[in-house]
């Protein structure tokens, strides 16, 4: 099968490597110039993905879009008869326009927390001063890193006021600020996700517990994600209460791909936080550790509506992101880490290698070195019947990776074992 990947940073590089290893003819287009060395020498490139449309369509191949922002083009390609895995224009809006996403859920019958939209800092400062509450700040659009978001800590909103004043003073963008303040909700954070084939979700849905901050104990920067605990078991009730309500909207928009809804659960119910209308990173790699079928079978089943479900393993998978300085920031990467060698301990087994998911690296004179622009080296995964077994296997693999100044969180899954599982059971969301 011919596969043409389209994105900005080669985020799905590990998936392309696995498809190529299974004998598929793969090309990837990387829009961002500073990311074009990622997996250089390992995955063939497409200089212009539009020019390669004839190549992929000739053999009824597959287009895989890994980023938001291509929704309208995906809709048009599907109308032209292409097999496209990714999202849709409406999917882009669900993720990038947070107010639209929350409104869509509310219209579908899902209760949502109050969200307040702003197009300027002065208005937001006046609002927080007046209400004196705790909020979460999130920017709209795909151009803003999660490190710019802020989860308020003080109940009277004093820290949020300070953050908004700082953002106002340092704003250097041409566009008007576009962001939301969401009422802060306490509870267990969990995600529910699944593959949508244009008509229905394929079973089973999955649950995930992300670890977004840089340091163990949920300290430090919001990085996007430092690791995640995932399971394809036990999601039914939460899925039916939330993501299943989006089916009519996804059907009408022509959405075909993976979608995730991040939530908080507490004694008052379920509170949706945000959509991810694409694969998450490192989420796709961790999901893959639980798949009992190869990626080509799952992707084609989705785009061709080839069945109601796919085979998955019991238990849990743990994924851990391995990074180097200055991650999660880009400034200084060229000086500190880019080009550093990536090696492995001699006892690395074939099974261990299957749980290595390469990120920002490339081939250099036969060896691996760090590439890209931020220091997101790779993801390691482990699968087990229980959380502790999955953790143990993931961290055993991580210890066999040798990169100068490598670091990673050592507590992925601990919060679920300590309190999250029992709390979700008490609330009735886990059997």
Secondary structure, DSSP 8 states (H G I E B T S, - for coil): -EEEEEESS-TTHHHHHHHHHTT-EEEEEE--GGGTTTTTTTS-B-S-TTTTHHHHHHTT-EEEE-STT-HHHHHHHHHTT-EEES--HHHHHHHH-HHHHHHHHHHTT-----EEEESSHHHHHHHHHHH---EEEEE-STTS-GGG-EE--STTSHHHHHHHHHHHHH---SS---EEEEE---SEEEEEEEEE-SSSEEEEEEEEEEEEEEETTTEEEEEEEEEEEEESSS-HHHHHHTGGGGHHHHHHHT--EEEEEEEEEETTEEEEEEEE-S--TTHHHHHHTTBSS-HHHHHHHHHTT--SB--B-SSEEEEEEEE-TTTT--TTHHHHTTT-EEEE-TT--HHHHHTEEE-SEEEETTEEEE-SSS-EEEEEEEEESSHHHHHHHHHHHHTTEEETT-B--S-TTHHIIIIIHHHHHHTTS--
